[in-house]
């Protein structure tokens, strides 16, 4: 790894080790299965970070520092990775087993903070640069083939990604489904995976740098409608006269209903602010107030810098 990335990489690997070794409690009593699942997630996260930094190093060595993927995108990916680790392995994960509002904080971190930051980091193309050149070319051909399929185009379109994310968010908050996630480690992990994957797809479909003004206008509308349905769900939880989820009984400070009401407010208000800010930023780009940046990364090759020609 290059000298420029080494001062950043070493502390991040230390964070990764902390996440991997930290105690976890994903809704006991299935502690053994939880530990196995947490270990697998930690290993996957460490691999994703190492490959990303390796890809950045290879890309900058070929094209010049800051070319292909800009420094702020790298910082966004690292920040998203740290938020993801904190949400899955930090105190909020341990508290989420007994407090509903902590579980809502965890979900908001996954969908509204980690997901957009990771998307801005352009991880797929950057990861490809961690591969040998021949494998990178084969990977580029495969990804282009998938990208041209009608199924992927439908799912990855802004409306398709919006629908997938809406189904995940609303479906998992049905009392019976949410209760199943609390009683099974496998279902609980599936819940988190569906939240994160659909959120990544949703934000990726909206934040494409090569989007047209029409695309940005559609994105603003979809962010607004997302703010509406998540806000409505949060309001229903906040103003409900009875708890929805029997597994949450509150603690010595909060009753079960107060815990749920606080969780609903967290979904409703901070979540709404994130969607509103993102919508305003895209609206500014749509009407020309903010600059429209073109993508600067190539999966297969990058132009060499003058110093390396």
C-alpha positions in Angstrom: 0.0 0.0 0.0 1.3 3.5 -0.9 2.8 5.8 1.6 0.0 8.3 1.1 -2.6 5.9 2.2 -0.7 4.2 4.9 -1.3 6.8 7.7 -5.0 6.5 7.0 -5.1 2.7 6.6 -3.4 1.7 9.8 -5.8 3.4 12.2 -8.7 2.1 10.1 -7.4 -1.5 10.4 -7.2 -0.9 14.2 -10.9 0.2 14.2 -11.7 -3.0 12.2 -10.0 -5.1 14.8 -12.0 -3.3 17.5 -15.2 -4.0 15.8 -14.3 -7.6 15.3 -13.4 -8.1 18.9 -16.1 -6.0 20.5 -18.9 -7.6 22.5 -22.2 -8.1 20.7 -25.7 -8.9 21.8 -28.1 -9.2 19.0 -31.2 -10.0 21.0 -30.1 -12.9 23.2 -30.5 -15.8 24.0 -28.9 -16.9 20.7 -25.5 -15.6 21.7 -23.4 -18.3 19.9 -25.1 -17.8 16.6 -24.9 -14.1 17.1 -21.2 -14.2 17.7 -20.6 -16.3 14.5 -22.7 -13.9 12.4 -21.0 -10.9 13.9 -17.6 -12.4 13.1 -18.5 -13.0 9.5 -19.8 -9.4 9.1 -16.6 -8.1 10.7 -14.4 -10.1 8.4 -16.5 -8.9 5.4 -16.1 -5.3 6.5 -12.4 -5.6 7.0 -12.0 -7.2 3.5 -14.2 -4.4 2.0 -12.0 -1.7 3.5 -8.7 -3.3 2.6 -9.8 -3.9 -1.0 -11.2 -0.4 -1.3 -7.9 1.2 0.0 -5.9 -1.1 -2.3 -8.1 0.0 -5.2 -7.6 3.7 -4.4 -3.8 3.1 -4.3 -3.8 1.3 -7.6 -6.0 3.8 -9.3 -4.0 6.8 -8.0 -0.8 5.2 -9.0 -2.0 4.7 -12.5 -3.9 8.0 -13.0 -2.4 10.3 -10.4 -3.5 11.2 -6.9 -7.0 12.5 -6.7 -7.9 11.3 -10.2 -10.4 8.6 -11.0 -11.9 8.8 -7.5 -11.5 12.1 -5.7 -10.3 12.5 -2.1 -13.6 13.6 -0.7 -15.2 10.4 -2.1 -12.6 8.3 -0.3 -13.3 10.2 2.9 -17.0 9.6 2.5 -16.5 5.8 2.0 -14.3 5.7 5.1 -16.9 7.7 7.1 -19.7 5.4 5.9 -17.6 2.3 6.8 -17.1 3.7 10.3 -20.7 4.5 10.8 -21.7 1.0 9.6 -19.3 -0.5 12.0 -20.6 1.6 14.9 -24.2 0.7 14.1 -23.5 -3.0 13.9 -20.9 -3.4 16.7 -21.2 -0.4 18.9 -23.2 0.4 22.0 -26.4 1.1 20.0 -26.4 -2.6 18.8 -26.2 -3.8 22.4 -28.9 -1.5 23.5 -31.2 -2.4 20.6 -31.9 -5.7 22.2 -33.9 -4.1 25.0 -34.8 -0.6 23.8 -36.9 0.0 20.7 -35.6 3.6 20.2 -32.0 2.2 20.1 -33.1 -0.2 17.4 -34.5 2.8 15.4 -31.2 4.7 15.8 -29.4 1.7 14.5 -31.7 1.4 11.4 -31.4 5.2 10.7 -27.6 4.9 10.9 -27.6 2.1 8.4 -30.1 3.6 5.9 -29.6 7.4 6.2 -26.0 7.8 7.1 -23.8 4.8 6.2 -25.6 4.0 2.9 -25.3 7.4 1.2 -21.8 7.9 2.4 -20.7 4.5 1.0 -22.4 5.2 -2.3 -20.6 8.6 -2.7 -17.4 6.6 -2.2 -17.9 4.8 -5.6 -16.9 1.4 -4.0 -17.7 -0.9 -6.9 -15.4 0.7 -9.5 -12.8 1.3 -6.8 -12.9 -2.3 -5.7 -12.3 -3.4 -9.2 -9.0 -1.6 -9.2 -7.8 -3.9 -6.4 -8.0 -6.8 -8.9 -5.3 -7.8 -11.4 -5.7 -6.1 -14.8 -7.0 -9.2 -16.6 -9.6 -10.0 -13.9 -10.6 -6.3 -13.8 -11.4 -6.4 -17.5 -13.4 -9.6 -17.1 -15.2 -8.0 -14.2 -16.0 -5.0 -16.3 -17.5 -7.2 -19.0 -19.7 -9.0 -16.5 -20.9 -5.9 -14.8 -21.8 -4.3 -18.1 -23.7 -7.4 -19.1 -25.6 -7.4 -15.9 -26.2 -3.6 -16.2 -27.8 -4.2 -19.6 -30.3 -6.8 -18.4 -33.9 -5.7 -18.2 -34.3 -7.0 -14.6 -31.4 -5.0 -13.3 -32.5 -1.9 -15.2 -35.9 -2.1 -13.6 -34.6 -2.8 -10.1 -31.8 -0.2 -10.3 -34.0 2.5 -11.8 -34.9 5.3 -9.3 -38.6 4.2 -9.1 -37.6 0.5 -8.8 -35.1 1.2 -6.1 -37.6 3.4 -4.3 -40.2 0.6 -4.4 -37.8 -2.0 -3.1 -36.7 0.2 -0.2 -40.2 1.2 0.7 -41.3 -2.5 0.8 -38.3 -3.3 3.1 -38.9 -0.4 5.4 -42.7 -0.7 5.7 -42.8 -4.5 5.6 -40.2 -5.1 8.4 -42.1 -2.7 10.7 -45.3 -4.9 10.7 -45.5 -6.2 14.3 -45.5 -9.9 13.3 -42.5 -9.5 11.0 -40.6 -7.2 13.4 -41.2 -9.7 16.2 -39.8 -12.5 14.0 -36.6 -10.5 13.6 -36.3 -10.1 17.3 -36.7 -13.8 18.0 -34.3 -15.2 15.4 -30.7 -14.2 14.7 -31.1 -15.3 11.0 -34.2 -13.2 10.5 -32.7 -10.3 12.3 -29.6 -10.4 10.1 -31.9 -10.6 7.0 -33.7 -7.5 8.2 -30.5 -5.5 8.6 -29.2 -6.8 5.2 -32.4 -5.8 3.4 -32.4 -2.4 5.0 -28.8 -1.7 4.0 -28.9 -3.3 0.5 -32.1 -1.5 -0.5 -30.8 1.7 1.0 -27.6 1.4 -1.0 -29.6 0.8 -4.2 -31.9 3.7 -3.5 -29.2 6.2 -2.8 -27.1 4.9 -5.7 -30.0 5.4 -8.1 -30.5 9.0 -6.9 -26.9 10.2 -6.5 -25.5 9.3 -9.9 -23.1 12.2 -10.9 -24.1 11.8 -14.6 -27.8 12.3 -13.9 -29.7 14.7 -16.1 -31.9 17.5 -14.8 -34.9 15.3 -15.4 -33.3 12.5 -13.3 -32.6 15.0 -10.5 -36.2 16.1 -10.6 -37.5 12.5 -10.3 -35.0 12.0 -7.4 -36.3 15.0 -5.6 -39.9 13.7 -5.9 -38.8 10.2 -4.7 -37.0 11.7 -1.7 -40.1 13.7 -0.8 -42.3 10.7 -1.0 -39.8 8.7 1.1 -39.9 11.4 3.7 -43.7 11.2 3.7 -44.1 7.4 4.2 -41.2 7.1 6.7 -42.6 10.2 8.5 -46.1 8.7 8.5 -44.8 5.4 10.0 -42.8 7.3 12.6 -45.9 9.3 13.5 -48.0 6.2 13.9 -45.4 4.8 16.3 -45.1 8.0 18.2 -48.8 8.7 18.6 -49.9 5.1 19.1 -51.9 4.5 22.3 -50.5 1.0 22.8 -47.1 -0.7 22.1 -46.8 -2.5 18.8 -44.0 -4.9 19.7 -44.4 -7.2 22.7 -40.7 -8.0 22.9 -39.9 -4.5 24.1 -40.9 -3.9 27.7 -39.0 -0.7 28.3 -36.6 -0.3 31.2 -36.5 1.4 34.6 -36.7 4.9 33.0 -39.0 4.4 30.0 -42.2 2.4 29.7 -42.7 0.2 26.7 -45.0 2.8 25.2 -42.6 5.7 25.9 -39.8 3.7 24.3 -41.9 3.2 21.2 -42.9 6.8 21.0 -39.3 7.9 21.2 -38.4 5.5 18.5 -41.2 6.8 16.3 -39.9 10.4 16.8 -36.4 9.3 15.8 -37.7 7.8 12.6 -40.0 10.8 11.9 -37.9 13.9 12.6 -34.2 13.2 12.1 -35.0 10.9 9.2 -37.1 13.6 7.6 -34.3 16.1 7.9 -31.9 13.9 6.1 -34.3 13.3 3.2 -35.1 17.0 3.0 -31.5 18.1 2.9 -30.7 15.5 0.2 -33.7 16.7 -1.8 -32.7 20.3 -1.5 -29.2 19.5 -2.7 -30.5 17.6 -5.7 -32.9 20.4 -6.4 -30.1 22.9 -6.4 -28.2 20.7 -8.9 -31.3 20.4 -11.0 -31.9 24.1 -11.4 -28.2 24.9 -11.8 -27.3 26.4 -8.4 -24.9 23.5 -7.5 -22.3 22.2 -10.0 -23.0 19.0 -11.9 -19.9 16.8 -11.6 -19.2 14.1 -14.1 -18.0 10.7 -12.9 -14.2 10.4 -12.9 -13.7 6.7 -12.6 -13.3 3.9 -15.1 -13.6 0.3 -14.2 -11.1 -1.0 -16.7 -8.5 1.8 -17.2 -7.5 5.3 -16.2 -5.5 7.9 -18.0 -2.0 7.9 -16.7 -0.7 11.1 -15.2 1.9 13.0 -17.1 4.5 12.0 -14.6 4.0 8.3 -15.4 3.8 8.5 -19.2 
